Structure formats: C-alpha cells, structure tokens
Amino acid sequence: MRHEFIKMHGLGNDFIVLDSPARDGLSLTREQWRALSDRHRGIGFDQALVLEPPRDGQTLAFYRIYNADGQEVEQCGNGVRCLAELLRLRGKARDGQLLLDSPAGHIKARLGTPGIVSVDMGEPRFTPQAVAFEAAGQPGPHYSIDVQGQAVQFAIASMGNPHAVIEVPDTATAQVSTLGAALESHPRFTRRVNVGFRQIINDSHVRLRVFERGVGETQACGTGACAAVATGIRDGLLGRRVQVDLPGGTLFVSWEGPGSRLWLEGPAEVSFTGQFEL
C-alpha cells in the first residue's frame, strides 16, 4: 500500500508531513521511522510530522512529531511553522491565524507574507524539573557537568522540549558533534536534551548551532533558537527581539520576559510531494 507525504523545510531543518497515517491503516514502528529518515536509502528528514484530526473545538488539527531516530518528542518550532504554512496553502487559515494542538499544548500561528510564519511558543520554563534534569544540588540558573575531562557550563530551558545552552566564543569552532552528543545522552538529562551552542554578537544578534536530540546537528532548530534567546534575555544579555543566525538561515525570536509568551518567526517552504510503500 502506498502512502502520500509532503516534504517541507524551515531553513533546511527538514520534515515529512503525513495526514493521519493510522486512518489509512498505517501504523509506523520506531524502526520504520528510522528507515524512512535515512538520507541514502529512505526519504531523509530530521523529523516526521503527523497531522491528526482536532481533539477539541478550538483547534484546526492535532500533530505528533517523530525524530529521525523514531522517538516521539514533544515540540518542534520549525515543524509547527511548516504545518501552519501547509494549512494556509490548503486554505484552512482564518484571517491569517490558526490554532493547532500538540503533545506540548496549543500553538497559535500568525501567517504574514506567504512563506513567513510566526508561532506562539508559550512561556519558557527554566527549572530542572521542566527539562528533566538532575541538578545534583546546584542552585542554578547555570549548571555544570564534567564531560570528557572538562567542566561544561550551561543554562537550561524548556520550550515544551528540553534544551541546554552553552555560551561559546565562536560557533564555527564549537565542539558540536562531540560535546553535543555527550551532553544529549548524559544520564543527568533523563529524557535526553537538545544542546545549543550560542555566540552573542550584540544584544539583538546571536549565532547558534544545535545538536538535536535523536537527530544530531541540524541546519536550524526553532525551539533551540527560542531557548538560546530566552536564557539570554533572562540573564540580561539580550534585548526583547533577537536575530538568530543558524547554518541554514535566520530566525527571529521575540520575548518580553517572565509572564509573557515567546514568539518565533521565520520561513517555511514545501520542497516536494511523493509516495512511499512499506
């Protein structure tokens, strides 16, 4: 049996989108997701996004997210922007806005110029409990773990999914593949963690590389950009609207601080459509 998919990306952070595969008699195992994500023998993607019918009268749809390793995860900033753009193309947006539902809760999207989407990512949370991190008595807001013989300092934030943010002098020379992998699976992060390497250019501009949980380094990470900016604003290092340059391009993050909701803005595009058979 063949199943249709849509390939999309936000700054090179790429996805396949499936419409309610269970409705078509398709229930994918973790191994099957991994096979589809293979860039040499499958379709290739960072995450798979599954659109399901709404679970309440307020929202347009419910969605699930599966990483390239087949693990279901809570949230994806670039992914939800792609879903919002797809629903716009399908004529589903109402007055340039829509509301979606996810395992991390409701997500509101604003649709501006075609291909540009802003999403309300909620209020960042900075507690160890929100990130499923064993703080081992460290008071925060910054923490340290011994990794590969060095004490690694980082901040933590939850954007519906867990993030650690490391300050670096230059993202070009950051130890993303080695240090990112070591932190991502460190036992003190009990649900694993996304690891961001942030370089502050000035109070409205940062560079960022992200080692994503269950994926590896990606071209862009929307929730990673949110966590990098939120921790910087909380620490008094950044202003209220920040340009985030990632390997795949630029996102903008806006946050007024505690008690307010954070917005993520950037491009979302359809790459192609296709079919697969399992």
Buried (B, 14 or more C-beta within 10 A) or exposed (E): EEBEBBBBBBBBBBBBBBBEBEEEEBEBEEEBBBBBBEEEEBBBBBBBBBBBEEEEEEBBBBBBBBBBBBBBBBBBBBBBBBBBBBBBBEEEBEEEEBBBBBBBEEBBBBBEEEBBBBBBBBBBBBEBEBBBBBBEEEEEEBBEBEBEEEEBEBBBBBBBBBBBBBBBEEBEEBBBEEBBBBBBEBEBBEEBBBBBBBBBEEBBBBBBBBBBBBBBBBBBBBBBBBBBBBBBBBEEBBBBBBBBBBBBBBBBBBBEEEEEEBBBBBBBBBEEEEEBEE
